[in-house]
Amino acid sequence: MNNPLISLKKYLEKEKTFLIPNYQRGYVWGKSRDSQKNSVQFLIESIINCYKNKTELFLQGVTVSETESESNIELIDGQQRTTALYLMLLYLKYDGRFSINYTVRTQSQEFLNSLKTKSTEEIIECCAENSEEEFQDIFYFKKTIRIIHQELKDFDKTDLIKFLIDDEKVKFLYINIPKERATTVFKMMNGNKAVMLTEEIIKAEMLRLVSNRKIDKENLNEEALEAVRWNENLTRSKYAREWDKWLYWWNKDDVKKFYHTENVMGLLIETFYNTSNSKENYNFENFRDNFLRGNDNTFLSKDVFYKLRQLQKKFEDVFYSFDEQEHQKKLHNKIGAILTLYSIEDRKKFVQRYFAMHEPINIDEYLKLVYLGLNFSQVDKVLNKNDNSDEILTEKKEDLLKTLNSNNLYQEDNYQAFTQLLRLNIEEDTKLGRKFDFSIWNEKSLEHIHPKSKVYRIEDGLIKNGNNEIIDKDIKDLENDSTYLNRENFNKNGTEHCIGNLVLLYKNENSSFGAKDFNDKKALYFNLNRINTFRSRHLLHTISVFAQQKWGVEEILQKKEDFIDEIKKYYEIKEYYEI
């Protein structure tokens, strides 16, 4: 082609089917990116602007593989734009030929085909928002239609089609390359913008291999050959659908947060790769060499799919395991706590150990050690009873008890207070069969139940509060003010800063309480008429404290004693550990 510039009209007049090959990622236009307009909105607004001003619109080019003898045009780059234009013309009821074929995603193709026979009103109705839509392509097909309807509903459809097609105002570069270079060019082009992820290249290779058995063309008639090809397509479609289900699941917000991953395929593929014990970095070439190379690559690829399916099931089973009758099976909150408290490196090691290896782990015992502050290596030593494991455990228990006994815990070492308060809140949700919201950990704050600003002491002849600020009041007035506590009344067994006076809250809600006394805090906490309700109400242990009738020195000391007794029982700490 001498002139690579082509109009949308000429693009469609080829009257060929636009083929979306199996190495392409799914359709995602319409996906919001931060606060910016999504790609569909940008495209529609550009069209509207040029339509109103009767000017030409130049779109980003498409790269294809097309030969005169074939009835298909393989889209190498331009899938998203072509699909968005296809959906727009369907909505506008364009009656010319425009055909798209999603080669391995049968449900996507069936959905697009179903739109052809519907009226505009029916298209809008069937594209109503559904956050539970199972297939990624269809989810964004529907979202694209909703955006198109929102932006174009007031325009004359016939006149808009005339502008888009007949007037040849929409133009773009049309680049045709040899078919054998398609995958290579795709990878190169995506390297310049949105890098083709390792997982996507692995998917393309596996889909190629699962139906790559050699066909004895000489001994098969045309009908038999067609049957073999049909079976190959069914096989690819089956595995592609399964992969897309995994992809959809890993891109749910609650799943990404729970497993601490932003990867498009979550933890699935890399965790599986690490079962090879390869010392080489995780990438496509190393994955292929470790799992997809042998005497029968088709069999190997199917075997990998089977093993990935088993691993995916384990990830899903843990995520949905929270309301079982047996306490041991309530894994969501237990695994979630480990993933939350571990460092990035330890989290990765734990995921590999728990999900990919077949060694049994007593998750309750494991979790106890994580709550105690042991890292992955230390937990490993203790559970395997390695050298000095008893010393590690004894030291950690003594340190925890010493920390929680401190009257100045809030100002000295509050990490262990955070961890144990988190544990108590998680355990209450686990008892009820509820998923715990682990977002609290990145937004955590310790709240003084009785405000530290309303605890007084005399120091160097000055009256000071728990913030170490001078109180400009007469001592008699403070003694007669029921909202103030005298630190001396704790008899050195506690203070406003001890564990008995602390609860876990979201940090942005901590400031809402300010210096309010207990009853005012309680009223505010349980006020259902507030516009901005407290997220911290899902913290059941925290709720139990605010549900108390009163809160003073006696209650704080009792709470501290109960807290430490519970710790001793939970960790089987003997009295001689006390310091």
Buried (B, 14 or more C-beta within 10 A) or exposed (E): EEEEEBBBBEBBEBEBBBBBBBBBBBBBBBBEEEEEEBBBBEBBEBBBEBBEEEEEBBBEBBBBBBEEEEEBBBBBBBBBBBBBBBBBBBBBEBEEEBBBBBBBBBBBBEBBEEBEEBEBEEBBEBBEEEEEBEBBBBBBBBBBBBBBBEBBEEBEBEEBBEBBBEBBBBBBBBBBBEBEEBBEBBBEBBEEEEEBBBBBBBBBBBBBBBBBBEEEEEEEEEEEEEEBEEEBBEBBBBBBBBBBBBBBBBBBEEBBBBBBBEBBBBBBBBBBBBBBEBEEEBEBEBBBEBBBEEEEBBEBBBBBBEBBEEBBEBBBEBBEBBEEEEEEBBBBBBBBBBBBBBEEEBBBBBBBBBBBEEEEBEBEEBBBBBBBBBBBEBBBBBBEEEEEBEEBBEEBBBBBBBBBBBBEBBEEBBEBBBBBBBBBBBBBBBEEBBBBBBEBBEBBBBBBBBBBBBBBBEEEEEBBBBEEEEBEEEEEEBEEEEBBBBBEEBEEBBBBBBBBBBBBBBEEBBEBBEBBBBEBBBEBBBEEEEEEEBBBBBBBBBBEBBEEEEBEBEBBBEBBBEBBEEBBEBBEBEEEBEE
